[in-house]
């Protein structure tokens, strides 16, 4: 029974670290990339948008960070199953491009009655791909840091 308890604590801790890593990656790395994109001619999204979101009126960038945290939970459970020989930054970048980006192009707009693939707006597609890939690469860095800040108790 002790092994089951230790395993569930580890799983809960990994999920929390994944959530926090992706949340922190969004409020720092992701939003800074979005803020920097206009300097290379990509004007797609405002960084740190305070526009309220439904249904609770939470600022858009915090809502985005929360949902990124949910993606971070998915990331840690995928990353734990990826061969350790692969570069974690590459795994994170590919995760950021493939799962959250594709969801933001297809599933989310379909649920909201919006056009798929940002209506084929190339600036928005490029911005999402660039920002999400760099954000994804930041997740293993934040996970590593958080794992050292909150080490396993033995």
N, C-alpha and C positions, 0 to 999 in steps of 0.2 A: 504493500500500500504506500510505503514511503516513496518508492520510485515514481508512482503515478502522481503524487503530490509534487515531487521535485520537477517532473516533466511538465505539469500544468503551470507551475510557477515560471519555469523557463520559457514556455510558450507565451504566457501572458507578458513576461518581461520583454521578449523579442518583439511581440506585437506593439507594446508601448514604445520601445526604442524605434521601431519602424515608423510608427505614427509621428513621434516627436522629430525624427530625422527628416522626414518628408515635409512636415509642417515648418521646421526651421529652414529647410532648403528653399521653401517657397517664399517665406517672408524676407529671406536674404538673397540668395543666388537667383532664383527665378525672377523676382521682381526687379532686381538690379539689371539682369539681362534685358528684360522688357524695357526698362528705362534707358538702356544703352542702345537698343536697336535703332532708334531714330538717327543716331550718329552715323549709321551705315546705310541710311535711306529706307529703313523699314518702319513705317508708322502704322501700327496695327491696333495696339491696345494701350490704354493708359496704365502706367505703373502705379501701384499703391492706390488703386481706385477706392474712394470712399463711398461710391454709389451704393445705396442700400439694396440688399437683395431680399426677395420674398422667401419665406413668409415672415421672418423675424426682423428684417431691416438691418442685418449685419453688413458691415462694409464688404464690398466685393472681394478685396484682397484677403480678408480674413476667412470669408466663405471658401475661397479658392484654397487657402492654406489648410482649412479643415478637411476638405475633400482630398487634397494632396496627402494629408495624413492617413486617410483611409487607403489610398493607393500605396502608401509606405508600408502598411501592414501586409498588403499583397506582395510588395517587393521583398520583404524579409523572408517570407515563406518560399518564394521562388528562388531567391538568392541562396538560401540554405541548401537548395537541391542542385545548384549549378556546380559543375566541377571547379574545385579551388584553383585549378591551373589557369582559368580565364581571369583576365584583368577585371577587378571589381568595378573600375570606372567605366570600362566598356560595357559590362553587364548592366550597370545602372543607366548608362546613356541609351542602350538599346531598349531597356525597359521603358524609359521615359518616352522614347519615340513610338514604340509599338503599342503599349497598352493605353496610357492616359491620352496620348495624342489621337490615336485612332478613335477612342471613345468620344473625345471632344469634337471630332469631325463627323461622327455618325450617330451614335446612340443618344447622346445628350440633345443634339438638335432635333432628332426624331421625336424624343419625348416632349420637347418644348414647341414643336410645330415650326421649327426654323429650318432654313435650307441646309442640306448636308454639305460638308466640306467648306463651311463658311461661305457658301454661295460661290465657290471657286475663286474667292478673293486671294490672289497669290501672296499679298503682303501678310494677311492673317495666317495663311497656311505656313509660310516661311517662319513667321514669328513664333507660332506654336511649336513647330518642329525644333527650331533652334533653342528656344527657352526650355522646352520640356526635355530635350536631350541633355543640356547642361544641368538642369535641375536633377535629372535622373542620375547623372554622374556624381552629383553632390550627396546623394543619399548614402552610399557606402561610407563616405567620409564622415558624415554626421553620425551614422550608426557606429562607426569605430570610436569616435570621440565619446558618444554617449555610453558605449559599453565600458570605456575606461573611467568615465565619471561615476557610473553606477555599476561597479563590478559585482560578479556573483558572490554571494555569501556562502562560505563553505564551513 
